[in-house]
Amino acid sequence: TLIMKAEEKNKDFIQKLTARHPDLTKGSRHLALLIRGGLSTKEISVLLGLETKTVNMNRYRLRKALGIDQETDLFEYLKGL
């Protein structure tokens, strides 16, 4: 699938993310990859066939799993890995 190809191309990022946050679910890793790729919530919702509210909730859960607060830019945090 498209996400698996994206994961392959971003192996270093996935490895760093998993090393720093080993408890992340596969779904959280996929979401992190899409956010890091610069996709908006709306674009992610269309791509995954989810409601934007669901994507926003998943973003919130990802933030909590990563231990970052609302002031920290999620995209910038992920880009920095």
C-alpha positions as CSV (number, residue, x, y, z in Angstrom):
1,T,0.0,0.0,0.0
2,L,0.9,3.6,-0.2
3,I,1.7,3.9,3.5
4,M,4.0,0.9,3.4
5,K,5.9,2.5,0.5
6,A,6.1,5.7,2.5
7,E,7.4,3.8,5.5
8,E,10.1,2.1,3.4
9,K,11.3,5.5,2.0
10,N,11.3,6.9,5.6
11,K,13.0,4.0,7.4
12,D,15.4,6.2,9.3
13,F,12.5,8.3,10.6
14,I,10.5,5.3,11.6
15,Q,13.5,3.8,13.4
16,K,14.2,7.0,15.3
17,L,10.6,7.4,16.2
18,T,10.3,3.8,17.4
19,A,13.6,4.1,19.3
20,R,12.5,7.2,21.1
21,H,8.8,6.1,21.6
22,P,8.7,2.3,21.5
23,D,5.1,2.1,22.7
24,L,3.6,3.8,19.7
25,T,1.0,1.9,17.8
26,K,1.3,1.2,14.1
27,G,-1.5,3.6,13.5
28,S,0.3,6.3,15.4
29,R,3.5,5.7,13.4
30,H,1.5,6.0,10.2
31,L,-0.1,9.3,11.4
32,A,3.3,10.7,12.4
33,L,4.7,9.8,9.0
34,L,1.8,11.6,7.2
35,I,2.1,14.7,9.5
36,R,5.8,14.8,8.9
37,G,5.1,14.6,5.2
38,G,3.3,17.9,5.5
39,L,-0.2,16.6,5.0
40,S,-3.0,18.6,6.6
41,T,-5.7,17.1,8.8
42,K,-8.2,17.3,5.9
43,E,-5.7,15.6,3.5
44,I,-5.1,12.8,6.0
45,S,-8.8,12.3,6.6
46,V,-9.4,12.0,2.8
47,L,-6.4,9.7,2.4
48,L,-7.4,7.4,5.2
49,G,-11.2,7.7,4.7
50,L,-11.8,9.1,8.2
51,E,-13.7,12.0,9.6
52,T,-11.6,15.1,10.3
53,K,-12.7,14.9,14.0
54,T,-11.2,11.4,14.1
55,V,-7.9,12.6,12.7
56,N,-7.9,15.4,15.2
57,M,-8.5,13.0,18.1
58,N,-5.7,10.7,16.7
59,R,-3.4,13.8,16.5
60,Y,-4.2,14.5,20.2
61,R,-3.5,11.0,21.2
62,L,-0.2,11.0,19.2
63,R,0.8,14.2,21.1
64,K,0.1,12.5,24.4
65,A,2.0,9.4,23.4
66,L,5.0,11.6,22.3
67,G,4.8,13.6,25.5
68,I,4.6,16.9,23.8
69,D,2.3,19.8,24.8
70,Q,-0.1,22.0,22.8
71,E,2.5,24.7,22.4
72,T,4.9,22.4,20.6
73,D,4.4,22.2,16.8
74,L,3.8,18.5,16.0
75,F,5.1,18.9,12.5
76,E,8.3,20.6,13.6
77,Y,8.8,18.0,16.4
78,L,8.5,15.1,13.9
79,K,10.7,16.9,11.3
80,G,13.4,17.2,14.0
81,L,13.6,13.4,14.5
